[in-house]
């Protein structure tokens, strides 16, 4: 269980970042009259359409975000084309998620929205008021969150749950690291110009020319954030391509090699990876030799897996019954041995000491919300339905394991980013897309 779930993405943190941005940049939706005038198809993605009203909404939000960041906006037509490409990719991913049976129930969405309110230090009512005051209907806001949850679950299922980092990989990684690299942290920003998997030589040349144009503008002194918004295909383009602080061991090799030879504020030459062309800016650099103290949780659980015979309702009702028995004195460990579908059943469901990142986000979020001794309500993860009990917690100094932890995270992150970007590109390439942005 732990091995299969180790170091998965932290989805709820992602939701919090998403909504912080949504709350900060929300813009007025078009009125009914404006929508009537503007509403036409700008793209077709398989059997769905993207309308001018949807693109206008995203464009206004992006312009407001850039204004708040103090970033000079690119030309409107350039920004719209960039946004449309991202909307097409997201629509294709949502279609894959739904076709694959991924769903976010209203109750799960309610929980996520409540968590978002807490992260922003708002009551649910205040969150609704804030969203609607800025001109976004709350239903639209909820659907945005649902979409992000679906994409996160898609990534978890298609990429995160399949990544394995072996001890041999960790040892090999550590042998290749310069001792100085293990204590450095870099704050980078980047621009990505993607190259399709089956790109022709002419297409590769066109994409490289685009990267060269972006680099030329940077060399002329144009703001990196503005160039990112104009050229980058990365999801964080409107945030100036900011990657934030990362230990050297967690950076892609081509980024690290470039950053080591750069001064703060400097921009790299064009870098080539299997995913496309990159330009990196070194925003800042610092040491990272502080103690690593983490909160570990000792927990046990009962897992009911879904199959042709056991439905979601069956699993949830069965776990509710077990939870009721536990609260009336039944032994959790004994019930786990008899009822759980996880290999940990032989140990009474005991998962041992869990370090943050060891288990999938759904499980970790449910576990972290509990007090010591408390048993959760049934909740769902990619593995099935669970109840979990927290046995004890402790603060653990992981400084001695820093290098191995950093190495495992670095390898996992690299594999995750590379495999996810490649998988997304494959889904985008397989989608049928028609462009009608320039139609009149």
C-alpha positions as CSV (number, residue, x, y, z in Angstrom):
1,X,0.0,0.0,0.0
2,X,2.6,2.5,1.1
3,X,5.0,1.6,-1.8
4,X,2.2,1.9,-4.4
5,X,1.1,5.3,-3.0
6,X,4.5,6.9,-2.2
7,X,5.2,10.5,-3.0
8,X,2.0,11.3,-5.0
9,X,1.0,14.9,-5.8
10,X,-0.5,17.1,-3.2
11,X,-3.9,17.8,-4.8
12,X,-5.6,19.9,-2.2
13,X,-2.6,22.3,-2.0
14,X,-3.0,22.6,-5.8
15,X,-6.7,23.5,-5.3
16,X,-5.8,26.1,-2.7
17,X,-3.3,27.7,-5.2
18,X,-5.9,27.5,-7.9
19,X,-8.6,29.3,-5.9
20,X,-6.2,31.9,-4.5
21,X,-5.5,32.8,-8.1
22,X,-9.2,32.7,-9.0
23,X,-10.2,34.9,-6.1
24,X,-7.4,37.4,-6.9
25,X,-8.1,37.7,-10.6
26,X,-11.8,37.1,-11.0
27,X,-13.3,39.3,-13.7
28,X,-16.8,40.3,-14.7
29,X,-18.5,37.8,-16.9
30,X,-20.2,39.2,-20.0
31,X,-23.7,40.4,-19.7
32,X,-26.5,38.5,-21.6
33,X,-26.4,41.1,-24.5
34,X,-22.6,40.9,-24.8
35,X,-22.7,37.1,-24.7
36,X,-25.2,37.0,-27.5
37,X,-23.0,39.3,-29.6
38,X,-19.8,37.4,-28.9
39,X,-21.0,33.8,-28.6
40,X,-19.6,31.8,-31.5
41,X,-17.4,28.8,-31.8
42,X,-13.6,29.5,-31.7
43,X,-12.5,25.8,-31.5
44,X,-13.8,22.3,-31.8
45,X,-12.1,19.6,-29.6
46,X,-13.3,16.2,-30.6
47,X,-17.1,16.4,-30.1
48,X,-17.1,19.6,-27.9
49,X,-16.8,23.2,-28.7
50,X,-15.1,26.2,-27.1
51,X,-17.0,29.4,-27.5
52,X,-15.9,33.0,-27.8
53,X,-17.6,33.8,-24.5
54,X,-15.5,31.2,-22.7
55,X,-12.3,32.5,-24.3
56,X,-13.3,36.1,-23.4
57,X,-13.8,35.1,-19.8
58,X,-10.4,33.4,-19.6
59,X,-8.8,36.4,-21.4
60,X,-10.2,38.9,-19.0
61,X,-9.1,36.9,-16.0
62,X,-5.6,36.6,-17.5
63,X,-5.4,40.3,-18.3
64,X,-6.4,41.1,-14.7
65,X,-3.9,38.6,-13.3
66,X,-1.1,40.2,-15.4
67,X,-2.2,43.7,-14.3
68,X,-2.1,42.7,-10.6
69,X,1.4,41.2,-11.1
70,X,2.6,44.4,-12.7
71,X,3.4,42.4,-15.9
72,X,2.9,44.3,-19.2
73,X,0.3,42.2,-21.1
74,X,1.2,40.8,-24.6
75,X,-0.9,41.8,-27.6
76,X,-4.5,40.7,-27.3
77,X,-4.3,38.3,-30.3
78,X,-1.2,36.6,-29.0
79,X,-2.7,36.2,-25.5
80,X,-5.9,34.7,-27.0
81,X,-4.0,32.2,-29.0
82,X,-2.0,31.1,-26.0
83,X,-5.1,30.8,-23.8
84,X,-7.0,28.9,-26.5
85,X,-4.2,26.3,-26.8
86,X,-4.3,25.8,-23.0
87,X,-8.1,25.5,-23.1
88,X,-8.0,23.0,-25.9
89,X,-5.5,20.8,-23.9
90,X,-7.5,21.0,-20.7
91,X,-10.7,20.2,-22.6
92,X,-9.0,17.1,-24.1
93,X,-7.8,16.0,-20.7
94,X,-11.3,16.4,-19.2
95,X,-12.7,14.3,-22.0
96,X,-10.2,11.5,-21.3
97,X,-11.0,11.7,-17.6
98,X,-14.7,11.3,-18.1
99,X,-14.3,8.6,-20.7
100,X,-12.1,6.7,-18.3
101,X,-14.8,6.8,-15.6
102,X,-13.3,9.4,-13.4
103,X,-15.9,11.4,-11.5
104,X,-16.0,14.1,-8.8
105,X,-19.2,13.7,-6.8
106,X,-21.1,16.8,-5.4
107,X,-20.1,15.7,-1.9
108,X,-16.4,15.5,-2.8
109,X,-16.7,18.9,-4.5
110,X,-18.4,20.3,-1.4
111,X,-15.5,19.0,0.7
112,X,-12.9,20.5,-1.7
113,X,-14.7,23.9,-1.7
114,X,-14.9,23.9,2.1
115,X,-11.2,23.2,2.2
116,X,-10.5,26.1,-0.2
117,X,-12.5,28.4,2.0
118,X,-10.4,27.3,5.0
119,X,-7.2,27.8,3.1
120,X,-8.3,31.4,2.3
121,X,-9.4,32.0,5.9
122,X,-13.1,32.4,4.8
123,X,-16.3,30.8,5.8
124,X,-18.2,29.0,3.0
125,X,-20.7,31.8,2.9
126,X,-17.9,34.4,2.7
127,X,-16.2,32.5,-0.1
128,X,-19.5,32.5,-2.1
129,X,-19.9,36.2,-1.5
130,X,-16.4,37.0,-2.5
131,X,-16.7,34.9,-5.7
132,X,-20.0,36.4,-6.7
133,X,-19.0,40.0,-5.8
134,X,-16.2,39.6,-8.4
135,X,-18.7,38.7,-11.0
136,X,-18.2,34.9,-11.3
137,X,-21.3,32.7,-10.6
138,X,-20.6,30.3,-7.8
139,X,-21.8,27.4,-10.0
140,X,-19.1,28.4,-12.5
141,X,-16.5,28.6,-9.8
142,X,-17.5,25.1,-8.5
143,X,-17.2,23.6,-12.0
144,X,-13.7,25.1,-12.4
145,X,-12.7,23.4,-9.2
146,X,-14.3,20.1,-10.3
147,X,-12.3,20.3,-13.5
148,X,-9.0,20.8,-11.7
149,X,-9.9,17.9,-9.4
150,X,-10.6,15.7,-12.5
151,X,-7.2,16.6,-14.1
152,X,-5.4,16.0,-10.8
153,X,-7.0,12.5,-10.5
154,X,-6.2,11.8,-14.1
155,X,-2.6,12.6,-13.5
156,X,-2.6,10.5,-10.3
157,X,-4.1,7.5,-12.1
158,X,-2.1,7.7,-15.4
159,X,1.2,8.8,-14.0
160,X,1.7,9.2,-10.3
161,X,0.4,5.8,-9.2
162,X,2.8,4.0,-11.7
163,X,6.0,5.7,-10.7
164,X,8.5,3.5,-8.8
165,X,11.8,4.8,-7.4
166,X,14.2,2.0,-6.6
167,X,17.0,2.0,-4.0
168,X,19.5,1.4,-6.9
169,X,18.2,4.5,-8.6
170,X,18.7,6.6,-5.4
171,X,22.2,5.3,-4.9
172,X,23.1,5.9,-8.6
173,X,21.7,9.4,-8.3
174,X,23.6,10.3,-5.2
175,X,26.9,9.0,-6.7
176,X,26.5,11.5,-9.6
177,X,25.8,14.6,-7.4
178,X,28.4,17.2,-6.6
179,X,28.5,17.7,-2.8
180,X,27.9,21.4,-3.3
181,X,24.7,20.7,-5.2
182,X,23.1,19.0,-2.2
183,X,22.9,22.2,-0.2
184,X,21.8,24.7,-2.8
185,X,18.3,25.8,-3.6
186,X,17.4,27.7,-6.8
187,X,14.5,30.0,-7.5
188,X,13.9,29.6,-11.3
189,X,11.4,30.9,-13.9
190,X,11.1,29.2,-17.3
191,X,9.6,29.4,-20.7
192,X,8.6,26.2,-22.6
193,X,8.0,26.0,-26.3
194,X,6.6,22.5,-26.8
195,X,7.4,20.3,-29.8
196,X,4.8,17.7,-30.9
197,X,5.9,14.1,-30.6
198,X,5.7,13.4,-34.3
199,X,6.9,16.8,-35.4
200,X,8.3,17.2,-38.9
201,X,11.7,18.9,-39.3
202,X,9.9,22.0,-40.5
203,X,7.7,22.0,-37.4
204,X,10.8,21.7,-35.2
205,X,12.4,24.5,-37.0
206,X,9.3,26.7,-36.6
207,X,9.2,26.0,-32.8
208,X,12.9,26.7,-32.4
209,X,12.4,30.0,-34.3
210,X,9.7,30.8,-31.8
211,X,12.0,30.1,-28.9
212,X,14.7,32.2,-30.5
213,X,12.3,35.1,-30.9
214,X,11.4,34.9,-27.2
215,X,15.1,34.8,-26.2
216,X,15.8,37.8,-28.5
217,X,13.1,39.8,-26.7
218,X,14.6,38.9,-23.3
219,X,18.1,39.9,-24.5
220,X,16.6,43.2,-25.5
221,X,15.4,43.8,-21.9
222,X,11.8,42.8,-22.2
223,X,10.2,41.6,-18.9
224,X,10.5,37.8,-18.5
225,X,7.0,37.6,-17.2
226,X,5.6,39.3,-20.3
227,X,7.6,37.1,-22.6
228,X,6.4,34.1,-20.7
229,X,2.8,35.1,-21.1
230,X,3.3,35.7,-24.9
231,X,5.3,32.6,-25.8
232,X,5.3,29.9,-23.2
233,X,3.2,26.8,-23.5
234,X,3.7,25.9,-19.9
235,X,0.7,25.9,-17.5
236,X,2.4,28.5,-15.4
237,X,3.0,30.9,-18.2
238,X,0.6,33.6,-16.8
239,X,2.5,33.4,-13.5
240,X,5.7,34.4,-15.3
241,X,6.8,30.8,-15.5
242,X,7.7,30.9,-11.9
243,X,8.9,27.5,-10.6
244,X,9.6,28.7,-7.0
245,X,12.3,27.5,-4.7
246,X,13.6,24.0,-5.4
247,X,16.6,22.0,-4.1
248,X,19.2,21.4,-6.7
249,X,18.5,17.7,-6.5
250,X,14.9,18.3,-7.6
251,X,15.6,20.3,-10.7
252,X,15.7,18.7,-14.2
253,X,19.3,18.1,-15.1
254,X,19.3,20.6,-18.0
255,X,17.9,23.3,-15.8
256,X,20.5,22.6,-13.0
257,X,23.4,22.5,-15.4
258,X,22.3,25.9,-16.8
259,X,21.6,27.4,-13.4
260,X,25.1,26.5,-12.0
261,X,26.8,28.7,-14.5
262,X,24.4,31.6,-14.2
263,X,24.4,34.7,-12.1
264,X,21.2,35.8,-10.3
265,X,18.9,37.6,-12.8
266,X,20.6,36.0,-15.8
267,X,18.7,34.2,-18.6
268,X,20.0,31.0,-20.2
269,X,20.5,30.1,-23.8
270,X,17.8,27.9,-25.4
271,X,17.8,24.4,-23.9
272,X,16.5,21.4,-25.7
273,X,14.7,18.5,-24.1
274,X,12.4,15.7,-25.5
275,X,9.5,17.9,-24.6
276,X,10.6,21.0,-26.5
277,X,12.7,24.2,-26.1
278,X,13.3,25.9,-22.8
279,X,14.6,29.2,-21.6
280,X,15.5,29.5,-17.9
281,X,16.0,32.6,-15.7
282,X,17.8,32.4,-12.3
283,X,15.7,34.5,-10.0
284,X,17.7,33.7,-6.8
285,X,19.9,31.2,-5.1
286,X,20.4,30.2,-1.4
287,X,21.7,27.5,0.9
288,X,19.4,24.8,2.3
289,X,21.3,23.3,5.2
290,X,18.6,23.8,7.8
291,X,17.3,20.8,9.9
292,X,14.5,18.8,8.2
293,X,11.8,18.3,10.8
294,X,8.6,16.6,9.7
295,X,5.4,15.4,11.4
296,X,5.0,11.6,11.0
297,X,1.7,9.8,11.6
298,X,1.3,6.2,12.8
299,X,-2.0,5.0,11.3
300,X,-4.0,1.9,10.4
301,X,-6.8,1.5,7.9
302,X,-9.4,-0.8,6.4
303,X,-9.7,-0.8,2.6
304,X,-12.6,-2.1,0.5
305,X,-11.7,-2.4,-3.2
306,X,-14.4,-1.9,-5.8
307,X,-15.1,-4.6,-8.4
308,X,-18.0,-6.0,-10.5
309,X,-19.7,-7.2,-7.3
310,X,-18.8,-4.4,-4.9
311,X,-20.2,-1.0,-5.8
312,X,-19.3,2.4,-4.3
313,X,-22.5,2.3,-2.2
314,X,-21.7,-1.2,-1.0
315,X,-18.2,-0.3,0.0
316,X,-19.3,2.9,1.8
317,X,-22.2,1.2,3.6
318,X,-19.9,-1.6,4.7
319,X,-17.3,0.7,6.1
320,X,-20.0,2.8,7.9
321,X,-21.1,-0.4,9.6
322,X,-17.5,-1.3,10.6
323,X,-16.9,2.3,11.9
324,X,-20.1,2.0,14.0
325,X,-18.9,-1.3,15.4
326,X,-15.5,0.2,16.3
327,X,-17.1,3.2,18.0
328,X,-19.1,0.7,20.1
329,X,-16.0,-1.1,21.2
330,X,-15.0,-3.5,18.5
331,X,-11.3,-3.9,17.9
332,X,-10.1,-2.0,14.8
333,X,-7.2,-4.4,14.2
334,X,-9.3,-7.5,14.3
335,X,-11.9,-6.1,11.9
336,X,-9.0,-5.0,9.5
337,X,-7.6,-8.6,9.6
338,X,-11.1,-10.0,8.7
339,X,-12.4,-7.3,6.3
340,X,-9.6,-5.3,4.7
341,X,-8.6,-5.9,1.1
342,X,-5.2,-4.4,1.6
343,X,-1.9,-6.5,2.3
344,X,-1.7,-4.6,5.6
345,X,-4.7,-6.6,6.8
346,X,-2.3,-9.2,8.1
347,X,-0.9,-6.5,10.5
348,X,-4.4,-5.4,11.5
349,X,-4.3,-2.6,8.9
350,X,-1.2,-1.1,10.4
351,X,0.7,1.1,7.9
352,X,3.5,2.1,10.3
353,X,4.9,5.6,10.4
354,X,3.9,7.7,7.5
355,X,5.9,10.7,6.3
356,X,4.2,13.5,4.3
357,X,4.1,12.5,0.7
358,X,4.1,8.7,1.4
359,X,0.5,8.2,0.6
360,X,-1.9,9.6,-2.1
361,X,-3.5,13.0,-1.4
362,X,-7.0,11.7,-0.7
363,X,-5.7,9.4,2.0
364,X,-3.2,12.0,3.5
365,X,-5.9,14.7,3.7
366,X,-8.3,12.4,5.5
367,X,-5.6,11.2,7.9
368,X,-4.3,14.7,8.6
369,X,-7.8,15.9,9.6
370,X,-8.0,13.4,12.4
371,X,-7.0,13.6,16.1
372,X,-5.0,10.8,17.7
373,X,-7.4,7.9,18.3
374,X,-10.1,9.2,16.0
375,X,-11.5,7.0,13.2
376,X,-12.4,8.7,9.9
377,X,-15.7,8.6,8.0
378,X,-15.4,6.4,4.8
379,X,-13.5,8.2,2.0
380,X,-12.4,7.3,-1.5
381,X,-8.9,7.0,-3.0
382,X,-7.7,5.6,-6.3
383,X,-7.4,2.2,-4.5
384,X,-11.0,2.0,-3.2
385,X,-12.8,3.1,-0.1
386,X,-11.1,3.4,3.3
387,X,-11.6,4.2,7.0
388,X,-8.4,5.2,8.8
389,X,-7.5,5.6,12.4
390,X,-4.6,7.7,13.7
391,X,-2.7,5.9,16.5
392,X,0.0,8.5,17.3
393,X,2.0,11.4,15.9
394,X,5.6,12.5,16.3
395,X,8.0,15.2,15.1
396,X,10.9,13.5,13.4
397,X,14.3,14.9,12.5
398,X,15.0,13.7,9.0
399,X,18.2,15.6,8.5
400,X,20.3,12.4,8.3
401,X,18.0,11.1,5.5
402,X,18.0,14.5,3.7
403,X,20.0,13.3,0.8
404,X,18.1,10.1,0.2
405,X,14.7,12.0,0.7
406,X,15.8,14.7,-1.7
407,X,17.1,12.1,-4.2
408,X,13.9,10.1,-4.1
409,X,11.8,13.2,-4.5
410,X,14.1,14.4,-7.4
411,X,13.9,11.2,-9.3
412,X,10.1,10.9,-8.7
413,X,9.5,14.5,-9.7
414,X,11.6,14.2,-12.8
415,X,9.8,11.0,-13.8
416,X,6.5,12.5,-13.0
417,X,7.0,15.7,-14.9
418,X,8.5,14.0,-17.9
419,X,5.8,11.3,-18.1
420,X,2.9,13.6,-17.4
421,X,4.1,16.1,-20.1
422,X,4.6,13.3,-22.5
423,X,1.2,11.8,-21.7
424,X,-0.6,15.1,-22.0
425,X,1.1,15.7,-25.4
426,X,0.0,12.3,-26.6
427,X,-3.6,13.1,-25.6
428,X,-3.4,16.5,-27.3
429,X,-1.9,15.0,-30.5
430,X,-4.7,12.3,-30.6
431,X,-7.5,14.8,-30.3
432,X,-9.3,16.2,-33.3
433,X,-9.1,19.9,-33.2
434,X,-10.6,22.6,-35.5
435,X,-9.6,26.3,-35.1
436,X,-12.2,29.0,-35.8
437,X,-10.6,31.9,-33.8
438,X,-9.9,33.9,-36.9
439,X,-13.3,33.2,-38.6
440,X,-15.4,36.2,-39.2
